[in-house]
Amino acid sequence: MSDKVTHLTDATFDEVIAGSAEPVLVDFWAEWCGPCKTVAPILDELAEEQDGKLKITKMNVDENPTTPLKYQVQSIPTMLLFKDGELTKTVVGAKPKAALVAELGL
């Protein structure tokens, strides 16, 4: 995994989202989720390519149930994009890199 990807917890989520000068993409995932494992290397690549322009983060839904519930995450992987602390985009499901980049407007 890229060292540019930050792991969030229920305790750190609000601080990281509100304190970021750049947009933040949060990947909600779990160890047992096959599609999540498909998306992980794509997000690692994006973290390297978008360094300084987009912060890529991950949150394990099994270890952190409060935040996914708050944002009504019902299936994983779900990716939420925050700009200036506000939710601006939701992407549900595993997508190829080109489709994810297009959907996120990168």
N, C-alpha and C positions, 0 to 999 in steps of 0.2 A: 504494500500500500504506500502511496505517496506520503511524504512527510508534510505535504501542503494541505492534506485533508485533516480537519479537526473533528474530534469526537465530542459530541454534546451529551449532556445529561439533563434531566428535568431541572436540576439545580442551576446549571450554567446557561440554559437555553436563552432566557430573556436577556441576560447580560450580553451575550455574544451577538444576538440579533440587534439589539438596540445600540450596542457600542460599535458596530461596524460601519466604517465610512464607505465600504464597497457593498454591493449586493451580496446576499448570502443565500446559497442553495443548500437546503437541508434534505438529506436522503434518509427516509425512514426505512429501516431494514431489520432483518433478523438472521441469525446464523443458519437456520433451517430453510431459508427461502432461496430456492434455485434461481428465480429471475433476479433477485438481489445480487447474487454472485455474478450474474452476467453483466449487470450494470456497474459493479465495483471498479473494474479496470478502466471503463470508459470515464468514470468520474475521476479516477486517478490521473488520466491523461488530461482531462479538462482542468484539473487543479493546477497542473504544471503549465498548461497553455494559457490559462486565464489568470495566472498569478498577478496580483496587484489590481485586477479588474473585477474578479469574482471570487468570493470565499466559498469553498466547498466544505460542507460539514456532513456528518453522519450521526444518526441517533438510533440506537438499538431499541426497538419497541418492546422487547421482552424485559429489558432492564430498566426502562423508563416509560411507564404506562401513562403518566399524567399528560405530558405534552401531546402525544398522538391523539389522546381522547379530546383534548382542548381543540385541536384542529380537525377533528372528525376524520382521522386517517382510518379508513376501513379496509384497505388492502395495501400490500406492499409488493414491490417498492412504490412508495409515493414520494415525490420530490416537491418541496415547497420553495418558491423563490420569494425572498424578502428584499425590498428596497426601502431604505430609510426607515427600517423597522416595521414596515407594512407588508402584508402578504399581497403579492402581485400576480402570482401564477402558480397553478397546481398541475403537476404532470404525474399521471398514474400509470404504472406498468413499465416494464423493461422496453427500451427502444434502442435502435442502433444509434451510433454516435451522431451521424448526420441528421437524423430525425430529432434527436434530443437538442442538438445545437440550434436547429431551425425553430423548434417549439419554444426554446428559451430566448431566442432572439440574440444569440451570441455571434 
